Structure formats: C-alpha cells, structure tokens
Amino acid sequence: VELAERCQRVQELSVPSCYSLSDEAVINAAGLWADLKRIDVSGILFISDAALKALASFCPIEEVRVCGCRAVTDQGVAELSACKSRLRRVDVSCCDRLSDHAIRSLAKRHAPSLEALQAANCPLVGDDSVVEAVTLCERLALLNLNNCPA
C-alpha cells in the first residue's frame, strides 16, 4: 500500500506470477491509481472477482490479463465489462470457471473497442458466445479460443 501511495501516476502494472500479490493489494492499488490503463496479474491464484470490480470502478482500464487466475468467475468479468472505459485487449485464458456468459458480457459492452480477446483453455466457453463476439466486435483482430471444447 505504501508503494501504491507513492506511485500514483502508474499507467501499467505487470506482475505475472507474482504469487505473493494479494487480491487486497490490487484492490488498494486500483483505488489509488486513477491512471491505470493496463494490468497483467496472470497466474496469481488469489486474484478474484473483487479485484476486477475495483479495477472497473476506479481505473480507466483498457487492457487486462488475468490468464490463469482461477478465482475469476463470470461475475468478475461482468463487473469488468461494466467499466466506464473502453476495453481493447482482454486475456482470460485458463480461467476455468468462465463460461459463455463472460464472453458475451465483454462482447456486448465493448464491441466498438475490443481488438483482442483471448479465452484459451476455458472449458465452459462454447460456440454461441464466440459467434456473438465475432459478429459484434468489428475491430477484433485477435481471437484465441484454443482448447475450448464446450
């Protein structure tokens, strides 16, 4: 928290696999870093829906990587989708609790801005949401759904 208070102009946080980083730390940073646009917390098992809600509430977030954050659910992605900023790049790969609902909420809310959507290895993501995302997101240049068997 002390570091977050000293660095209030941070626009990008990249801490993949930083296993000691807590959900609470991300929530606190989101409340302090009003300029945060890009975050990568991939592989941190403790990152949950609460962190995504805080990011959506306090930051002009454009890019999010939560690849392998297994506590993230459809509800967290829905909270993220409700952000006021325009998401451009989202990676929710290996978040095995996500379903079509998560993909739909991102596609519906951020269709004008979404350029990259990665949801590889999400076993509950199926064809219906993928068709919807491709149809709605005209700027989509990267769609990675590798190994999504649903």
C-alpha positions in Angstrom: 0.0 0.0 0.0 2.8 2.4 0.8 4.4 1.9 -2.6 1.0 2.4 -4.3 0.6 5.7 -2.4 4.0 6.9 -3.6 3.4 6.0 -7.3 0.0 7.4 -8.1 0.7 8.0 -11.8 1.1 4.4 -12.7 -0.5 3.5 -16.0 0.7 -0.1 -16.4 1.2 -2.8 -13.8 2.7 -6.1 -14.9 3.3 -8.6 -12.2 2.5 -12.0 -13.8 3.2 -15.0 -11.4 3.9 -12.7 -8.5 2.4 -15.2 -6.1 2.7 -13.0 -3.0 0.5 -10.3 -4.5 -2.9 -10.4 -2.9 -6.4 -9.5 -4.1 -6.4 -6.8 -1.4 -3.2 -5.2 -2.9 -4.8 -5.0 -6.3 -8.0 -3.5 -4.8 -6.0 -0.9 -2.9 -3.9 0.0 -5.9 -7.0 0.4 -8.0 -8.3 2.9 -5.6 -5.1 4.9 -5.7 -4.0 4.7 -9.3 -6.6 6.7 -11.2 -4.4 6.5 -14.4 -4.1 2.7 -14.5 -4.8 1.5 -18.1 -3.1 -1.8 -18.4 -2.7 -4.6 -15.8 -1.3 -8.1 -16.0 -1.8 -10.3 -13.0 -1.6 -13.6 -14.9 -1.1 -16.7 -12.9 -1.8 -15.2 -9.5 -4.3 -17.6 -7.9 -5.6 -15.2 -5.3 -6.8 -12.6 -7.8 -10.6 -12.7 -7.7 -13.8 -11.0 -8.9 -13.3 -8.4 -6.2 -10.1 -7.1 -7.9 -11.8 -6.9 -11.3 -14.7 -5.0 -9.7 -12.2 -2.5 -8.2 -10.3 -2.0 -11.4 -13.6 -1.4 -13.3 -14.8 1.0 -10.7 -11.7 3.2 -10.2 -9.4 2.9 -13.3 -9.7 3.8 -17.0 -8.7 0.2 -17.7 -8.1 -0.7 -21.4 -6.1 -3.9 -21.2 -6.4 -6.8 -18.7 -4.6 -10.0 -18.4 -5.9 -12.4 -15.8 -4.7 -15.6 -17.5 -4.7 -18.5 -15.0 -6.4 -16.5 -12.2 -8.6 -19.4 -11.2 -10.7 -17.5 -8.7 -12.1 -15.3 -11.5 -15.7 -16.1 -12.5 -18.3 -14.9 -14.9 -19.4 -12.4 -12.2 -16.0 -10.8 -12.1 -15.8 -10.5 -15.9 -19.3 -9.0 -15.9 -18.1 -6.4 -13.3 -15.1 -5.7 -15.5 -17.4 -5.4 -18.5 -19.3 -2.7 -16.7 -16.3 -0.4 -16.6 -16.8 3.1 -18.0 -13.6 3.0 -20.1 -13.4 1.0 -23.3 -11.6 -2.3 -23.1 -9.3 -3.0 -26.0 -7.5 -6.2 -25.0 -8.6 -8.9 -22.6 -6.9 -12.2 -21.8 -8.9 -14.6 -19.6 -7.2 -17.8 -20.8 -7.0 -20.7 -18.3 -9.7 -19.2 -16.1 -11.6 -22.4 -16.0 -14.7 -21.0 -14.2 -15.6 -18.8 -17.1 -18.4 -19.6 -19.5 -20.2 -18.1 -22.5 -21.7 -15.5 -20.1 -18.3 -13.9 -19.6 -17.5 -13.8 -23.4 -21.0 -12.3 -24.1 -20.7 -9.6 -21.5 -17.3 -8.5 -22.9 -18.6 -8.6 -26.5 -21.8 -6.7 -25.8 -20.4 -3.9 -23.8 -17.1 -3.4 -25.6 -17.9 -4.3 -29.2 -16.7 -0.9 -30.6 -13.3 -1.1 -28.9 -12.4 -4.7 -28.4 -9.4 -5.6 -30.5 -8.1 -8.8 -28.8 -9.9 -11.4 -26.8 -8.1 -14.5 -25.5 -10.0 -17.2 -23.7 -7.9 -20.3 -24.4 -8.3 -23.3 -22.2 -11.7 -22.2 -20.8 -13.6 -25.4 -20.9 -17.0 -23.8 -20.4 -16.8 -21.4 -23.4 -18.7 -22.6 -26.4 -19.7 -21.7 -30.0 -22.6 -19.5 -29.2 -20.6 -16.8 -27.4 -17.8 -17.0 -29.9 -20.2 -16.3 -32.8 -21.7 -13.4 -30.9 -18.2 -11.9 -30.2 -17.1 -12.2 -33.8 -20.4 -10.7 -35.1 -20.4 -7.8 -32.6 -16.7 -6.9 -32.4 -15.8 -5.4 -35.7 -12.3 -4.3 -34.6 -11.5 -7.8 -33.3 -8.1 -8.7 -34.7 -7.1 -11.4 -32.3 -9.4 -14.1 -31.0 -7.7 -17.0 -29.2 -10.0 -19.8 -28.1 -7.5 -22.6 -28.3 -8.7 -25.7 -26.5 -12.2 -24.5 -25.6 -14.1 -27.8 -26.1 -17.6 -26.7 -24.9 
